[in-house]
Amino acid sequence: MIVEDAHATLGAGRTDSADGREIVSFHRRRDLLGVEIRSLRNSGRAFHSYSTDFEFFAPSTWHGELWHRRRHAVVEPGTVLCAHPGEVFLARRVITPGAGNFLTIDARVFHEYLTEHALPTSKQQLRAFTKMSKPLDEKLREVFRVVRPGPSALEIQSALVEFVGLMVGELLEESTGEAASIDSGLRTAARVRECLHYDSSATVDLSTLAKQAGVSRYQALRLFKRRYGLPPHTYQLSVRLALAQKALREGQQPVHVATHYGFVDQSHFTRHFKRLLGVTPAQYARVGARPRAAKPRASSEPFIGSTTSDSRASRTTGYGILA
């Protein structure tokens, strides 16, 4: 394992792929809190993700079919997927394996950037899929390039400000509100989701979910999958792992995070985390810790340098931020 901790960077987590295997890299800067880049190379696996913050996925050579907000779209270089906190997106099919980048921006940080443009953020939402103009594509690529060791804080902040400046004209649209208000099936799925978020012990069963939603087990399962793209148990694990990842990013210790988010023990947590992210919780925390926090903070959200590791042991059908 190679560990790098430059003065201005929080590092990167990476799985080596010299012989064509998948590479996963994480990049953060101490002088740019709330922003993370995750880069994939040689990626040929489908993935699914629960977003804890605002997220942008832009493939550079990867090409595949994604599901997001109950829509399917073919995503290729030049296209960007945008997700709000609490949303799920899935890669249903990989057409061409390759490379791509994820930009994650903390919700508070993102809204600070938007307020510079005097936008009514409560009435705006990011478009699910957008074919970017050449200037926007170039600015997003610039963000991916500079959030690394080396570039100055001024250069990085300038790249983000310019990206957001172009983004507001292309990626934002008026919010149409929650469609579940007029669709009983979507309301049922949302109720099941609420129950999953409420049960921080991760022990709720399908019968309980169905009873709480007032439908049969078959209906609960079918309606939930139709709305969120995943069965309830996979969705719940995705949420738990996403929030655990965020807790590690904030400097909380793996042993406390594992307990807080309902994993049986540290090895259970490590097995799921590495299989889905390519690095262990300890590796991720080591390259991404803020000042140490003793325990995970209470959250109103649903529970749910470089490090190198071999990704061959983590081959699964799902992959991504979470899978």
Secondary structure, DSSP 4 states (H G I P E B T S, - for coil): ------TTEEE-EEEE-TTS--EEEEEEETTSTTEEEEEEEEE-SB-EEE-SSEEEEEESS-EEEEEETTEEEEE-TTEEEEE-TT-EEEEEEEEE-EEEEEEEE-HHHHHHHHHTTT--GGGEEE-SEEE--HHHHHHHHHHHHHSSSSS-HHHHHHHHHHHHHHHHHHTEEE----GGGG-HHHHHHHHHHHHHHH-TTS---HHHHHHHHTS-HHHHHHHHHHHHSS-HHHHHHHHHHHHHHHHHHTTB-HHHHHHHTT-SSHHHHHHHHHHHHSS-HHHHHHHH--S-BSSPPP-SS-----EEEEGGGG--SB-SSB-
